[in-house]
Amino acid sequence: MAIFWPEGDSRMAVHKQLRPLVIMWAVLLTLFLMTMAFRLVMLQREATQQEVAVMHPIVDVLLYVMGGFLVLLPCYGIFARRVERRGLSRDNDAQDSGKPTGKERDQTEVVIDAFHDVVQRLREKEQELVRLRAEAEARAQEIESYNENILRSVASGVITFNQDQVITTFNDAAMRILEVNRGSVIGKTCAEVFGANSKIGGLLERCHRYGEGITREQFEMDWHRDRRIWLGVSTSQLKDSESRLIGTTFVFTDLTEVKELQGQVELQERMSVMGEMSAGIAHEFRNFMGTILGAAKLIAKQLALGDPAHENVKTVLHVIADMDHIITQFLDFSRKTELELKPVSLEAWLMKVVQQVTGQTSHSQIRIICFPKLPDIQMDEVLMRQAMGNLVQNALEAMPADGRLTITVGQRSLSGTRREVEIRVNDTGCGIPKDRVGKIFLPFYTTKTKGTGLGLALVHKIVLLHNGRIEVNSQEGQGTTFHIYLPVA
């Protein structure tokens, strides 16, 4: 039996067969536009160089694939529609001639098979893109972790600033050197962290604006908590893969301890030279004084009893004795000293020092605080007792009757495995004027009317001989604190 399709039904059949292609094309067009928008957003946002280098090829491949399908699907639809129309035309001709209709193949099945094939290929491409994206994200994460590990491991402080001098990176070494938390500085400007007219801000401006990178420069900087630190710094411009300037890198190391050691070495050298030179002068003075002393004693013997000149001779003998005492102290100061080191328990040793100075086992003005688990210190007990005794004696003389002297002993850790013991001597006396604090360890410098100016100089020498250091903080009218740092063997 022959079947005749009206022309309207034939068109409707073709439209139904091509409808999946139209829907597929619309979906692909939507995805293509979304991907293009995503690519534009990636170009505009501030992404890391690793993310840009990895994601852009993937997005480009996706755009090429979808663009190809957007072109192929309409072509395939046009081709299928023409084939369908030719087949329908032959069938109609056969029907008109009275011959039986029979298609060599079902065009609907061909279109459906083609659609399924396209969907399968898209799924395969989608899976491939998912795999590539996962690999890219893993690679980016690995690179980011690697960079973070590098910044975390270096001993130098590393700070990066963007073009507005806002801090974007602040590594662990920077936190340790500057003693600030990363969260409190990230996102802040250089002026907010270091001050409006800081040396660091000037270096960054020179580097960013004029390209003057600093390979090595040293300077001393006032920091928080009345702390002054020495920094060795380097600056360089921070650029992206296309050599566009995106910020500045600031790398620095803490030179404070090195500068302190250099100062101590230089002071030791100056004191050694001065000691050798002045020791010869002191011996000559002592020879002259011996002559004067002998002549004064001879004159005293030749004077009659009750002669008023006896008082003058006694004055001369008394002054010569004082001069001899000063020269003896000076020779002790300038003489090269050999230490007799042995382990000393600090708490018991401090008790002996207080007893030696005050003549009492306890004193109402003196308080000793020793933290637990203090290690024994290798020291020359006699020399260090002399040094600590001078500090305690000076503190008691500087305080009023109701003053209080506190001696605190504790331990602190340095870089690596090094440790040191800190002996803090704090008094509530009159304090030292600010313009005199830097001179108190110089020989023959004294603020006392009858002082020789060798007491603190000798304390300084003894501490240096023990590979330690001594620092002083003082506020006039409030008191003075001496800090003695001795290494733990």
ChimeraX attribute file (.defattr): number of C-alpha atoms within 10 A of each C-alpha:
attribute: neighborCount
match mode: 1-to-1
recipient: residues
	/A:1	7
	/A:2	11
	/A:3	10
	/A:4	12
	/A:5	12
	/A:6	9
	/A:7	11
	/A:8	8
	/A:9	10
	/A:10	15
	/A:11	16
	/A:12	11
	/A:13	13
	/A:14	18
	/A:15	13
	/A:16	12
	/A:17	21
	/A:18	21
	/A:19	13
	/A:20	15
	/A:21	20
	/A:22	15
	/A:23	11
	/A:24	17
	/A:25	19
	/A:26	13
	/A:27	12
	/A:28	19
	/A:29	16
	/A:30	13
	/A:31	16
	/A:32	19
	/A:33	13
	/A:34	13
	/A:35	17
	/A:36	15
	/A:37	11
	/A:38	13
	/A:39	16
	/A:40	11
	/A:41	11
	/A:42	14
	/A:43	11
	/A:44	9
	/A:45	8
	/A:46	9
	/A:47	11
	/A:48	11
	/A:49	12
	/A:50	16
	/A:51	17
	/A:52	15
	/A:53	14
	/A:54	17
	/A:55	17
	/A:56	14
	/A:57	11
	/A:58	15
	/A:59	16
	/A:60	13
	/A:61	13
	/A:62	19
	/A:63	18
	/A:64	12
	/A:65	14
	/A:66	21
	/A:67	15
	/A:68	11
	/A:69	17
	/A:70	18
	/A:71	11
	/A:72	12
	/A:73	18
	/A:74	15
	/A:75	12
	/A:76	15
	/A:77	18
	/A:78	12
	/A:79	12
	/A:80	19
	/A:81	19
	/A:82	13
	/A:83	13
	/A:84	20
	/A:85	15
	/A:86	12
	/A:87	18
	/A:88	19
	/A:89	14
	/A:90	15
	/A:91	20
	/A:92	19
	/A:93	13
	/A:94	16
	/A:95	16
	/A:96	12
	/A:97	9
	/A:98	11
	/A:99	13
	/A:100	12
	/A:101	17
	/A:102	12
	/A:103	10
	/A:104	7
	/A:105	9
	/A:106	11
	/A:107	17
	/A:108	16
	/A:109	11
	/A:110	13
	/A:111	19
	/A:112	15
	/A:113	12
	/A:114	14
	/A:115	17
	/A:116	12
	/A:117	12
	/A:118	16
	/A:119	13
	/A:120	12
	/A:121	12
	/A:122	16
	/A:123	12
	/A:124	12
	/A:125	16
	/A:126	13
	/A:127	12
	/A:128	12
	/A:129	16
	/A:130	13
	/A:131	12
	/A:132	15
	/A:133	16
	/A:134	12
	/A:135	13
	/A:136	18
	/A:137	16
	/A:138	12
	/A:139	15
	/A:140	20
	/A:141	14
	/A:142	12
	/A:143	14
	/A:144	15
	/A:145	12
	/A:146	12
	/A:147	12
	/A:148	13
	/A:149	12
	/A:150	11
	/A:151	20
	/A:152	17
	/A:153	12
	/A:154	13
	/A:155	16
	/A:156	20
	/A:157	22
	/A:158	23
	/A:159	20
	/A:160	21
	/A:161	25
	/A:162	19
	/A:163	15
	/A:164	12
	/A:165	19
	/A:166	20
	/A:167	22
	/A:168	16
	/A:169	19
	/A:170	21
	/A:171	22
	/A:172	18
	/A:173	21
	/A:174	25
	/A:175	15
	/A:176	14
	/A:177	17
	/A:178	13
	/A:179	11
	/A:180	13
	/A:181	14
	/A:182	15
	/A:183	9
	/A:184	9
	/A:185	18
	/A:186	17
	/A:187	15
	/A:188	15
	/A:189	19
	/A:190	20
	/A:191	14
	/A:192	10
	/A:193	14
	/A:194	16
	/A:195	13
	/A:196	13
	/A:197	10
	/A:198	14
	/A:199	13
	/A:200	19
	/A:201	17
	/A:202	12
	/A:203	19
	/A:204	25
	/A:205	15
	/A:206	15
	/A:207	21
	/A:208	25
	/A:209	10
	/A:210	10
	/A:211	14
	/A:212	15
	/A:213	18
	/A:214	16
	/A:215	11
	/A:216	11
	/A:217	12
	/A:218	14
	/A:219	12
	/A:220	14
	/A:221	15
	/A:222	12
	/A:223	13
	/A:224	11
	/A:225	6
	/A:226	6
	/A:227	8
	/A:228	12
	/A:229	16
	/A:230	19
	/A:231	19
	/A:232	17
	/A:233	22
	/A:234	18
	/A:235	26
	/A:236	20
	/A:237	23
	/A:238	19
	/A:239	13
	/A:240	11
	/A:241	10
	/A:242	7
	/A:243	8
	/A:244	10
	/A:245	14
	/A:246	14
	/A:247	22
	/A:248	25
	/A:249	22
	/A:250	23
	/A:251	19
	/A:252	22
	/A:253	18
	/A:254	21
	/A:255	18
	/A:256	15
	/A:257	11
	/A:258	11
	/A:259	15
	/A:260	13
	/A:261	15
	/A:262	12
	/A:263	12
	/A:264	19
	/A:265	13
	/A:266	12
	/A:267	15
	/A:268	16
	/A:269	12
	/A:270	11
	/A:271	18
	/A:272	16
	/A:273	13
	/A:274	13
	/A:275	20
	/A:276	14
	/A:277	12
	/A:278	15
	/A:279	19
	/A:280	12
	/A:281	13
	/A:282	18
	/A:283	14
	/A:284	12
	/A:285	15
	/A:286	17
	/A:287	12
	/A:288	12
	/A:289	17
	/A:290	14
	/A:291	11
	/A:292	15
	/A:293	19
	/A:294	13
	/A:295	13
	/A:296	20
	/A:297	14
	/A:298	12
	/A:299	13
	/A:300	19
	/A:301	11
	/A:302	9
	/A:303	13
	/A:304	10
	/A:305	10
	/A:306	8
	/A:307	9
	/A:308	10
	/A:309	13
	/A:310	17
	/A:311	12
	/A:312	12
	/A:313	19
	/A:314	14
	/A:315	12
	/A:316	15
	/A:317	19
	/A:318	13
	/A:319	13
	/A:320	18
	/A:321	14
	/A:322	11
	/A:323	15
	/A:324	17
	/A:325	13
	/A:326	17
	/A:327	18
	/A:328	15
	/A:329	16
	/A:330	21
	/A:331	18
	/A:332	15
	/A:333	22
	/A:334	20
	/A:335	13
	/A:336	11
	/A:337	12
	/A:338	8
	/A:339	14
	/A:340	11
	/A:341	13
	/A:342	11
	/A:343	13
	/A:344	15
	/A:345	12
	/A:346	17
	/A:347	16
	/A:348	9
	/A:349	14
	/A:350	18
	/A:351	14
	/A:352	16
	/A:353	21
	/A:354	22
	/A:355	15
	/A:356	14
	/A:357	17
	/A:358	15
	/A:359	11
	/A:360	11
	/A:361	11
	/A:362	13
	/A:363	12
	/A:364	9
	/A:365	15
	/A:366	17
	/A:367	14
	/A:368	16
	/A:369	13
	/A:370	15
	/A:371	10
	/A:372	9
	/A:373	8
	/A:374	15
	/A:375	16
	/A:376	15
	/A:377	19
	/A:378	17
	/A:379	19
	/A:380	18
	/A:381	17
	/A:382	12
	/A:383	19
	/A:384	17
	/A:385	21
	/A:386	18
	/A:387	21
	/A:388	22
	/A:389	22
	/A:390	18
	/A:391	19
	/A:392	23
	/A:393	13
	/A:394	15
	/A:395	26
	/A:396	21
	/A:397	12
	/A:398	18
	/A:399	18
	/A:400	13
	/A:401	10
	/A:402	9
	/A:403	17
	/A:404	18
	/A:405	23
	/A:406	18
	/A:407	19
	/A:408	17
	/A:409	22
	/A:410	17
	/A:411	19
	/A:412	11
	/A:413	11
	/A:414	8
	/A:415	6
	/A:416	6
	/A:417	6
	/A:418	11
	/A:419	16
	/A:420	19
	/A:421	21
	/A:422	20
	/A:423	21
	/A:424	21
	/A:425	21
	/A:426	24
	/A:427	26
	/A:428	21
	/A:429	25
	/A:430	19
	/A:431	20
	/A:432	21
	/A:433	12
	/A:434	11
	/A:435	7
	/A:436	11
	/A:437	14
	/A:438	12
	/A:439	12
	/A:440	19
	/A:441	19
	/A:442	17
	/A:443	18
	/A:444	16
	/A:445	17
	/A:446	18
	/A:447	12
	/A:448	8
	/A:449	6
	/A:450	7
	/A:451	12
	/A:452	16
	/A:453	19
	/A:454	21
	/A:455	24
	/A:456	21
	/A:457	19
	/A:458	23
	/A:459	23
	/A:460	22
	/A:461	22
	/A:462	23
	/A:463	20
	/A:464	18
	/A:465	17
	/A:466	18
	/A:467	12
	/A:468	19
	/A:469	20
	/A:470	19
	/A:471	12
	/A:472	16
	/A:473	14
	/A:474	19
	/A:475	16
	/A:476	12
	/A:477	12
	/A:478	12
	/A:479	21
	/A:480	21
	/A:481	20
	/A:482	19
	/A:483	18
	/A:484	20
	/A:485	24
	/A:486	22
	/A:487	16
	/A:488	16
	/A:489	11
